[in-house]
Amino acid sequence: MDTTARAVPTPRLARRNSSGGEEISAILSRARRLHHLDLLAYLGFTLQRWPAVYALITKMLDAADRLQMNEHAFEGTPSNLEWKFSGEDLIVTGINNSAASISMEALTDEPRHRMTRLGIMGEVWQSLAFIVLSAANKTAQESELAMSYVYRTLAHLHQSGNISDAIYKFTNRTDNGDTFRPPGMHLLSTHIMNVLSDAAWLDHEAEVTRKAKAAGEDSPFRPFKMGIRHLGPQIWLEFILWACIEQGHMKEGLWILKHLRGSNYGAAWKVVSWGPLLDNPELIKNTKIDIHDFWPHPDIPRTPDELQNKSGFFHGLGRLTISAEVFNALTTQAASYVHINHEINNNYEDLIEQLASVMEIKHLNSVKKAVGQSAGSHHIIPVLESQILNPSMQPERLDQVLHALPPPIPPWNDTVPTEPQELSALAEQDLYNTSSLYTGLLQQNLRLYAHHQQIENAMRIFDTLLEIIDSSKLDRIQEFWNKEQDNEGVSELSHEDDSLPQTSISIDQSPIPTLPNGALGDLLDLVRISKAYAFGKWLLFSKDADGPIISFSSYSDQSLTPSILRFAAAIGNQELGNLVIQQLREPISRNTYNAVANFYISFGQWEEAEGIFNLLIEYRKKAWGETTLATLTATILRLEQRVWEEPWDEELETSLLRAQTMLRKFLWGRYNPEKVYNEGVNLYYKQTIYRWHSLLSSIPGAVARVANDVKPAYTNPLKRDKFSFIPSRAFNILLSAVVETRGSQLGMQLWEKWCIDIERSHAARLAVDEKYRLQMSADPTNTENLDIEYDWAWHYERQRKAVNPNLNTLRIISRAAVKELKQSQEAAPDRRNMSPSQQQFREQVYRVLDFCVDRYQRFNRDKDEIGRETGGHLRRIRMWQSRKRKNIVRWVYGDLGEEDNTGMEDLLAETEDEEKDEVY
């Protein structure tokens, strides 16, 4: 018995043993990814170096086999038993004196052996498929030479166990819906093995003959050519695709499918379903593969030459044709590949790009039954189930998926069952086809875009929904006229009868005639914030034949009522708000009461607002909300601005005094709930007033004077109490009024004073998917590196500041600054004629825009969005920085003189403003 310690391969040893094949795989991958070039196909077809191609593939396969052995070595726990693989079973072959030493790093490292082996095998399958695709369009001699090396490689893969036996199995159509496995590979399994066995034997014969000749001996073999039935490239390409599916090479399989569209190396391929053949099993049974060249597909007409069966190859469904089933199986399972493989961050983008590219084959196919008309649902469902999308953070991702893989549009008729028993009788694909999946996802994305205040994207989604709804109306009209024509003959026969028809012609109703009120409310809020008032008025007051999108009957829906009231206040339509309030019915929520109070405050209806506050004090556990206090403060700022512009208007002055009085009552706590004995609720309102009192004291003018006149009941005597943040939605209402009346400069100052304006220490570890990466530690024995560091800077910032701003807070400041910049450029197009005050104002606007660009970058916004939100200021900054660097180079090389160092500073001062003023 062997008593020597068994050597266990370490990651370093495995890397040294497989480095050759791994490096070859890396080179092939780089050429394929960056230059769209298959090096092995180029080496074989263009340079005619097929032995080198086979040698490179063999070296990669040997590396993959060694990596697989190393992977098995790490399966299980360290032991002094010596194991050996016999087929798929482990057998104990001996006992060592002690267990081999395996480091903890080797046991807990990532599965590098498996990942590397998958990468190598993926390159092998892609290269083999590309050679087959190219050989299908070459001459018989070139194709035979290329395919001989493909056969030898596939024989090697079979012998090493890299081809699963499941490839030769088939499933019935009722098992897996449209992703069943047709019987093609099963019926051809004997012929496939004959071809591969013959190739392996010829390879072995050539090797033995070569060795005998080198030794000066005669070959031990007699010339003999075995009669086998050759298979066309179509069979071998589908064989490779099923192998990719079995081994999980989904990404590589999609790459292969993408090249079926054809290019300069060959014609486009067709995709045909096995369905018609399976409906006629006698056609399959009567096919003699040794004699016939094709399966007798009912939907594919054969040419006279093809019917003669003289090609010498069996081509399956047809020349340059693969089955729709392997196409559907590969594309459907692609999302599962990304879900389990997170080695790179752009897997999601690669998946969607490749799936969208592959789906174009469906439209280019001459046989329309190749891929179902609703194949998009096969692909979008796995993408959604894989949870690789996070629409709440990035709605653009879901938008991209819907654009690339659109689900089917529902039929919009009354024949679709709705009862659970009837729905359970439907096939899975029929259930997808009759569902409102597409419109539901569009509505979800519309609400997400509204939440993120992306007006352009929300409008585009809304237009898509309108097109679907309008198309359903046209379909219903067409169906109405078709039914009218069908009943025309019946009417003529019964013309003598004066009785009316017993049943009227039914018109199918759309299952989604309009958007839900919650989505309409979000859209109306977005329109109000973006100041797209014309579109909001169309939603409410459209004179179209079918009425407005927001119908009068929905005014009483309290999921929509607050949004309409806010829009009415924004456009100054008091009649609309009063009409909405009249439609309200009990019970009315506290949120709706606050919206009504905000509406009254916006129009200076102080008595009505007092009535709402008294009602909340009397009958609600919680009274006013922080948006109400923000609305009142914003109203005071706007009234103060109007009084300054129209000092002779006594009514404005009176209204301003009433508003200031109401604000004092808020700060005194007069509107806090009186009959609540919950200390938590009372403390909440006291602390909220304390927070707002500090914020209002920093806004110069009437608001600060009111705040200074009042001393809050709660003063935080120990200076260590923890406060809740002021909601960003309420702060944004106040900030909008500040930048509207005082300018973007004061808005930036409010941000700097009250908003958290630093990044947390772990922000650098925040990945694109909003998840934190683990902190790396160079030495695990050093426990100091593993301690969680408390972020004191963030803690102090959170204690000092009152608002956690969001992206919409920054948009308010940037949009105000862009408006001010346009006004400044219209007032003084030529900076040389600007007055000192105009120049100072222009510089202030530039500083605000610089501030906004930096904060947008902290929010991880892309450069296009930053440029759009700041009026192209990001590009101006980059142009100025570029020219600044060029001027520094000129100064260094003596263009401005070596002695006078002030020339550089003067030049920069002269050109900085000019370059920032440039607008692309």
N, C-alpha and C positions, 0 to 999 in steps of 0.2 A: 504494500500500500504506500502510495506517495505521501510523504510527511513534510514535503517542502511547502512553504507558504505559497498560496496561489496568488499570482499577480492580478490585481484588479485594475482595469484601465481607469485612469484619471482623466478629467477633462483635458488636461494639457496633452496627455498621450493620445487621446482620441483625436484631438485637433491636429496633431502631427501626422497621424495615420491617414486622415481623410482630407488633408489640406489640398492635395492635388485635385481631387474631384470637386471639392468645395470651391476652389478658385476658378475652375472651369465653369461651374454653375454660375458663379458671380459675374464672370465676364459675359456669358450668354444672356443673363438677366439684364445687365447694364445695357448691352447692345439692343436688346428687345425693347426696353423701357425708354431709352433716350433717343435711339436712332431708328426704331421700328424696323429692325433688321434681325433676321434669323441667321446667325453665323453658320450653323451646321448645314442648313440648306444652301447657303451661298458657297460654302466650302465644297459641297458635293456637286451641285448642278452647274455652278459657274466655273469653279476651278477643277472639277472632276477628280477630287481627292477623296473618294469614298472610303478607302481604307483608313484614312486619317479620321474621318467622321466616326466610323465604327470604333476606332481606338479611343477617341475622346468619350464616346457614350459608354464604352466598357469601363473606362476609368471612373466615370461618375457612378455607374452602377456598383462597382466594387467599393467605392467610398460609402455609398448608401448602405451596402450590406454590412460593412464594418461598423457603421454608426448604429445600425439596428442591433448588432451584437452588443455593443457598448451600452445601448439603452436597456437591454435585458439584464445587464450586469447590475444595474442600479435598482431593479425591481425587487422589492422585498427588503428585509432587514439584513444587516451584516451577520454572517454566520460562519462557523468553522466547517460546515458541510460543503463539499464541492459538488456543484450542480452542473448538469449538462443537458442541453436541449435535444430531445429526440422527437422530431416532428413538432408537435405543439405541446408536448408534455415535458415536464422537468423530471430528471432522474438523478438520484444521488449516486455519484461514482466514487466517492472517497471522503476521507475526513482529514482535515489539516490539524496541526498541533494547536493553532490559534487562528482566530478569525483575522482575515486580512484587514489592514489598517486603511480605513476610508475616512477622509476628512469630513467634518460637518459641512464645510463649504461645498464639497462635491455632492453630498446628499440633499442639500437644501437649495442648490443652484437651480436656475430655470431649466426646463427640459431642452437644453440646447441640442442634444443628439437628435431628438425627434423633430425639432424645428428645422435643423439643418438638413436632415434626411428628406423631410417634406419639400424643402426648397429645391434640393437636387432632383428629386423625382418629378416635381412640377416642371422643371426645365426639360427633363427627358421627354415627358409626355407632350409638351408644346412643340419640341423639335420634331418628334416623330409625326405629329399631326400635320405640321407645316410641310414636311417632306411628302406626306401622302397627298395633301392638297396640291402641291406643285406637280407631283408625278401624274396626277389625273389629267393634266393639261400638256404633258410632254409626249414625245414620240414613243412608240412601243419599245424601242431599244433603251431609251433613257429611263423610261418608267420601270422596265424590268430590272435594270441595274439598281435603281434607287430602292425599289420595293424589296429586292433581295436582302439589303442591309436592314430594312425595317423588319422583315421576317426573322432575321437572325437576332435582332434586339428583342423582339417580342418573345422569341423562344427562350432567350436568356432570362427575361422577366418571369416567364412561366416556371422555369426551372428553379428560380430563387424564391418562388412563392409571392412575388409582387403583383400577381394578377389573381383576383378573387374568383372562386368558383361561382359566386353569385351572378357574374356576368352572363353565364349560360342558362340562368333560370328565367322564368317568366311568370307573370301574375295576371289574373283575370281583370277585366275592366271594372268589375264591380268592387274590387278590393280597395283601390286607391283613387277612384275617380279618373281624372284625365292624366294622372301621372303614373299610370300603370306601365309595366315593362312588357313590351310586345314579344312574341315568340321568335323573332328573327335570329337572335344569337343562339337560342336553344336549337333551332332547326339546322343551323349551320355549324354547330359545335364540332361535329365529326370532321367536316371539311376544314375548319380552322385548325384543328389539331393535326390533320394530315399535312397542311402547308407548313406549320411551324415545326413539326417533327422532321419533315423533309429538309427544311432549312438547317435545323440543328445537326442532322446527319451529314449534310454536305459540308457544313463548317467543320465537323469532327473529321470527316474524310480528308478534307484539304489539309488539316493540321497534321494528321498522321502521315499523309503522303509527303508533306514538306519535311517532316523529321526523318522519314525513311530515305528520302533523296539526299538529305544532308549527311546521313550515315553511309551513303553509297549503296543502299539497298533498294529493291523494287517495292513498289506500293503493294500492300497486302490486299487491296481492294480491286475488284474487276469493274470495268465501266458498266453502270446500270442506272437507268433513269426511271424512277417510279412514276407511274401515271396517276396524277392527282388533278382534281378540279380546282382551277385557280379562281380566286375571288377578286372582284374589282375593288378599286380604292374606296368606293362608298362603304363597303363592308368593314374595311379596316379602320376608316375614320370613325364610324359609329362604334366599333369595338373600343377604340381609344377613348371616345367620349364616355362610354359606360364605365371604363376603367377609372377615368377621372372622378366620376360620381361615386364609385365604390371607395376610392381612397381619399375622398374629401378635397380634391383639387378643383374646387368650384371656380376660383378665380382664373385658373389656367384654362378650364373648360370654356368659360365665357370669352376668353381671348381667342380660342379656337373658333367658336361660333361667330365672333365678330368678323373673321376672315372668310366666312362663307359668302359674304356679299360680293366677292370677286374684286380683282384689281389688276395691276399690270402682269401678275403672274398667272392669271387664269380667269375663266368665266365664273359667274355667280352660280351658287348652288340652290337647289329647291328643297323645300321641307314638305313632306307628304305624310299624312296620317295613316296608320294601320287600320283605322276604324272600318272603312268599306271592305277591306279584305277579311276582317274578323266577322263581319256580317254575312260573308259568303265563305264559310270554312271549306267548302268543296274546292274552291279555287286554290287554296293553300295545299290541300291534300293531293290534288292532281298535279301539282308542280313537281317536276323532276329536275332537281338541282344539277345533276350531272349532264342534262341535255339542254334545259331551258336557260335563257340568259336573265330572265326577270320574273319577279312575282307578277301574276296577271292582275294588276290593280284595275278596278273598274273605272276609276276616274282619270286614268292616264292612257291616252291613245298611243299605240306603238307604231313606229314607221315600218314600211315593208322590210327594210334592212334589218331592223331589230327583231322582227317576227321570224326571220330565217335562223336565228340562234347560231350564228357563225363566229361570234367574237372570241370564243374560247374562254370567256370569263363569266361568272355569275355576278350580276350587278345589283341584285336585290330589288329595291323599289324602282330603280332607274339610274341612268347615268347622272353623276353629279347630284345625287339625291340622298338625303338622310331622313330618318323618321321624325315626325313631329313629337313623338313620345320622348325621345332622348333630349330633344330641344326643350320641352316643357319641364322634364325632370331636372335638368341642369339649371335652368333659370329659376325654377321654384325654390330649389334648395340653396341658392346663392346667398340669401340673407342669413341662413344658418351658419354659413362659413364665416361671415364677418362677426356674427354674434360670439363665436368661440375663439376667434383669432384677433387679438388686439395688439399685434406686434408693431403696427405703425398707426399714426393718428389719422391718415387720410384713407383708411379702409372704406369708410362710408362713402366718400366722394368717388373712389375708384369703383365701388360696387354700383352706384347709381349711374355713373358714366358708362360703364360697360353694359349694364342691363338696358339702358336707353338705346345704346348703339346696337345691341343685339335685337331689340324689339323692332328696329327698322326693317329687319329681314321679313317680318310678317307682312309689312305693307309692300315690299318689293316682290313678294312671291307671286308667281303666276297661279299657283294652286291655292285658292283662298281657304280651303279647308285644312291647310297645313297646321296652322295654329288657330285656336278658336277665336271667334270675334271678340270675346271677352277675356282674352288671355291676360290682360293687364291685372285683373283681380287675382290671378294666380301668383303674381309677382309682388303686388303691393301688400297683400296680406302677410306673407312671411317677413317682409321688411318692417311692417308695423309690429308684428309679434316679437321680432328679435329685440325690440326696445333699444335699438341703436339711435333712435331719434329722441330728441328732447325738445319738442315744439315750444314748450313754455319758455325756454331760454332762447331758442333760435327758431322762430317760425319759418324762416327762409328754408330750412332743411325740409320740412314737411311740404312746403310749396314746391321745392325742387323735385321731390318724389312724385307729387301729384302731376307735375308737368311731364316727367319722364315716363311714369307708369300709371296713366289715368285709369281708374276703375271704370266699369261700364256705367253708362247713364241708364237709370231705371226706366221701365217701359211706360210709366205714368198712366196706368189704367186700373180699373176696378176688379180685374180678374186675378190680381195677386192675392193669395190667401193671407189672412192675418191671424187665424186661430192657431194655437200651438200644435194641435194634432195635424192640421193640414200642412203646417210648415215643416214638421218632422218628416213628412212624406217626400219632401223635395230633396233632390240631390244637392250636394254642397255647392257645386258650381251654379245651379239654378237659384239657390238661395242668394249667392253673391249677385247674380244678374238682376234679381228683382228687388234688391235692397237699395236704400238711399245712402250707401256708403260714401259715394263721391260727394254728394251735396252736404252730407254731415261733416265730412272732413273739411270741405271748403268753409262751412260755417264756423267750425272750430278755429280755422286759421284766420278767418275774418275777425273774430273776437280777440285772438292773440295779437294780430297786427294793431287792432284798436287799443289794446292794453299797452303795447309798445309805442303807440302814437306814430305809426308809420302810415301816413295817409295815402301815399302813392300805391303801396302794396295792397292796402285795404280796399282802395277803389278798384284795383285790378281784379281782386277776388270777387268784389261785389258785381262787377260787370260780367264775370264768368257765371255767377249765379243767375243773373238776369237773363243771360243768353239761354241757359238751361230751362228756366221758367218760360221764356218766350217760345222756345222750341216746343215745349210741351203744349203750350196753347195752340200753336200751329198744328201739331199732331191731332189734338182734339177736334179742331175745326175740320181737318181733312177727314178724320174718322166720321164726323157728323155728315159730311157730304157723301161719303161712301155708303153710309147706312141709308141716306136719303135715296141714292140711286138704286140700292138693293130693294127698297120698298116701292119703287116707282111702278114696277109691273103689277104688284099686288093692288096698288091704288087704282090702276086702270081696270082691273078685273072687277073690282067692287065699286065702280063709278056710279052704278045705278042705285046703290045703297046710300041713303042720306045720312046714315049714322056715322058719328065720328070714330076714329080709331080708339080701341079700348086702352092701348098703352102708348105712351109718348116715346119718342126717340130719346134714349138715354145718352147723356154726354158725360164722358169719363172726367172725373175731377182729378187734378194734380194732387199727389200725396203731400207735396210741399209747395203750396201756392205762393208762399212768401216766407221771409225770414222769421224766426221766432222773435218775440218781443224783447227778450234779453239781448240778443245779438243786435237788434235795431237800436236798443238803448246805448250799447257800447259804440256803435257806429255814429250815432248822433252826438255822443260826447266827443268822439274823435273829430268830427266835423266842426264842432264848436271850438275845440282847442286849436285846431288848425286854421280857424277863421274862414272855412269854406262855406260861408253862409248860404250861397246860392244853391249848392247841392242840398243842404239841410232843408231849405225851403221847398225844394222839389220833392224831398221825401215826405213832407207834411202837406203840401198844398198843390200837388201835381194835378193837372187838368186832363190827364190821359183818360182814354175811354174806360179803362178798368180801375180808375181811381188811384189815389196816392199809395205809396208803399206802406206808410204808417196810416192805417185807417182810423176813422173817428171812433170806432168801437173799441179800439185798443187804448184810448186815452186813460181809461180807468184801470188799466193793468199797472200795478204798482212796481213791476220790474221795469217799466218804461216811463212812468209818470215823472220821476225825478229828472230823467234826462231831458224830457220835453220842457220841464220848467226851467232847467238850466239854459237850454237853448233859447227859450223865449226871453229870458233875462239878458242873454248875450246880444240878441238882435233887437232888443227893446220892444218886443211885441207883447204888450201887457194884456191885450185881449185874448191872445192864445193861452197865456198862463191862467187867466181867470176862467176860461172855458175848461181847461184841464182840471182845475180845482173843483169846478162844479160837478165833474163826472166822478169824483172820488166817492167811494162807498165804504162803510164800515165793514170790517175793522181796518183801521189805517195804522200802518207801522210807524215806529219812531223815525225811521229813515225818511219816510215820505213826509212826515210832519216837519222835519228839519229842512227838507227841500222846499216845502211851502214857505217856511219862515225865511229861507234865503231869498226866495223870489220876492216876498214882500219887502225885505230889506233892500234889495237891488232897485226897486221902484219907489223907495221912500214911503211905503205904507207902514208907518211905525205903529199905529194902533193895532192893525191886524197882526203884525209881528209880535207885539206884546201879548195879544190874545193866545197865540200859539205857545209862547213861552209859559204863560200862566197855566195853560192846559197841561203841558208836560210836567210842570212843577207839581201839579195837583194829582195827576193820575199815572205818572210813569216813574219807574224806579230810576231811570236815567233821563236827564233832561236834554240840554243842548249838546250838540256835537262840535268838534273843533273846526269843522268846515264852516259852521255858522259864525263862529268868532272870526275866522279868516275872511268870510264874506263881508261881515260888518266892517272890519278894518279896511278892506279893499274899497268898500263904498265910501268910507271917510276920505281916503286918499283921492279918489276920483272927484268927490264933492269939493274937497279943498282945492283941487286943480281948477275946477269950473268956477269956483268963487274967485280965485285969483284972476281968471280970464274974464269973468263978468262980475265985477264987484258991485254993480248996481242992482243985481237981482236979489231982492230980499227973500224970495221963496227958497233960493238955494242956501242962503245964509241960515234960514230957519231950519231947513232940513239937515244942514251940517250940525247945528247945535243939538237937534234931536238925536242924531247918530252918536255924537260924543256923549250925550247923557246915557244912551243905551250901553255904550262901551264901558262907562264908569260902573254901571250896574253889574255888568259881566264881571269886571275886575273886583268889585266888592263881594261878589258871590250871591247877588240877589236872585239870579235865575237858577241857582243850584237846587236840586230836589229837596223839598222841605220835610216830607213825610217818610224819608228813608232813614232807618236807624242802622244801616249797614256802614260800619266804620270804614271799610274798604272803599265803598263808593264815595263817601264824603271826602276821604283822603285823596282819592283820584282827582276829584274836581278842584280841591285846594292846590294840589301839586301842579295840575294843568294850568290853573290861573297864574301860579308863580312862574312857570316856564314862559307863558305868553307875556306876562308883565315884563320880564327881562327882554324878550324879543322886541316888543313894541316900544320899549324905552330907547332902542337903538335906531328907530326910524324918525328922522327929524320932521318937525311940523306938528300938526294938530294931534296926531296919534301919540307922539312922545309927550306932549303937554298933558294929555289925559292920563297917560301912564304915570307921570310924575306926580299927579294930584292924588293918586290912590296908593295906599300902602296895603299889600295883600295880607290876608289873615295868616297865611302860612309863609314863613320866612326862612326855612331850613337853617335853624340856629346853629347846628353842629357842622354844617357844610359837608356832610358825608352821606346824605340820603341819596338813594338811587331813584332816578326819575325815568319815566317812559319818554321816548322820543316824540316830538311833534310829528304827526303823520305827514309824509311828504306830499300827499294830495292836498292837505290843508295849507301847508307852507307854499305850495305852488300857486294856490289862489292868491295869497298875499304877494308873492314874488311877481306875479303877472301885473298886479296893480302898481307895484313899485317901479318896475322897468317901464311901464306905460306912462307913468306920471313923472318919474324922477330920472329915468335913463338907465342904460345897462351898467354904467359904472357903479351906481349904488347897488344894483342887483348883484354884481360881483363882490362888492364889499360885504353884503349880507351873507353870501355864500362863505366867504372866508371867515366871517365872525361866528356863524351859527351852524354851519354844515361840517360834518366830519370830512376832513380834506387830506388825510394821509392814507397810505396803503398799509395793510397789516404786514407783519414781518414774513408771513407765509404766503403772501400774494404771488411770489415768484414760483411757488410750487403749484399754482392753480393751473390746471390743464384746460384745453379748449372745451371739453365737455363739462366744465364747472366742477370737476372733482380734483381733490388734492393728491399729489403724488407723495409717496412715502419719503421721509427725510433720510438721506444716505448717511451711513456711518462707515468711515474708513477702517476703524478698529473696533470690532464688537466687544472687546474686553474693556474698552474705555467707557465706563458707564456715564461719564460726564456728557458725552456726545449723544447719549440716548435720552437724557432728561428733557422733558418738555419745557421749553423756555417760555416764561410768562411775558407777554407783550405789554410792557409798562407804558410805552409810548401810546399804543392804541387805547389802553385803559384810561390814561389821563385825557386823551383827546375825546373819548366817549363821555367822560364826566363833564368836560368843559362845554361841549357842543350840544345842541338841542335837536338837530335834524340829521337824519341819515338820507342824503339826497339820492335821487334816482336819475335815470337818463332824461326824463321829462323835465326835471328841474334845470338841468344844463341846457336843454333845448330852449327854454324860456329866455335865458340870458343870451344865448348865441343868436337866436332869431331877432331879438331886439337890437343886438349890435349890428347885425347885417342890415337891418332896416335903417339904422342911424348912419351906417357907412354909405348906403345908397343916397340918402338925403344929403349927406355931406358932399358926395361927388357930384350930385346935381346942382348944389348951391355953388360949388367951386370946382369946375372941371379941370382947370389948370392950377396946379399947386403953387405956381410962381405968383399967382394973383391972390393967394389966400391971405386973409388978415391973421394977426397973431392968435386971436381967439378961435378962428376956424382951424388953424394949424394945431392948436392945443387940443381942440375937440377931436380932430382926426387922430392924433396920437393916443388919446384916451380910448377911442374905439379900437385901434389896433392892439392896445394892451389887453382889452377885454377879449378880442378874438384870439390873441395868443394864449390867454388863459383858457379859453374854451377848447382850443385845439389840444392843449395838454391834457385837459380833463377827459375829452373824448378818447384819447389814446389810453388813458387809465381804464376806461370802460371797454377797452378792447374792440373799439369800432374800426371797421376797415377804412382805408383812405378815401374811397368813393363816398361813403356816408359822411365822413368828416368834411370833405370838400363841399358836399351838398348842404350840410347844416351851417357851415361857416361862410358860404358864398365864395368858395374857392380860395379861402385864406391859407389853407395848407399848402397849396401850390405856390402862392406868393411867398410863403416862408421858405420853401425849398429853393425857389429861384433866387431869393435874396441871399441865402446861405451859400449857394453855389457861386454867385458872383463875389461874395465876400471872400471865399477861398481863393478865387482867381486873383483878386486884388492883393491878397496877402502874398501870393506867389510872385506877382509883379513887383511888389515892394522888396521881397527878399532878394530877387535877382537884380535889383538896382534900378528898376525903371523909374522909381521915384527919388532916386538919390540915396547914397549910403549915409550921408551925414544928417539929413533932416528926417528924423523919425516921426515927426508930427504929420507928415504928408499922408501916411496911411490912415490915420484917424480922421483927417479932414475928408479924405476920399470916401471913407465909409459913411461918414455923417451926411455927405452930399447925396450919395446914391441910395441910402437905405430907404428914405421916404419914397423916392421915385419908383424903386422896384416894388415896394409894397403896394403902391397905387395901381400897378398893372393888374388888369383883370382879364382872365382868359375867356 
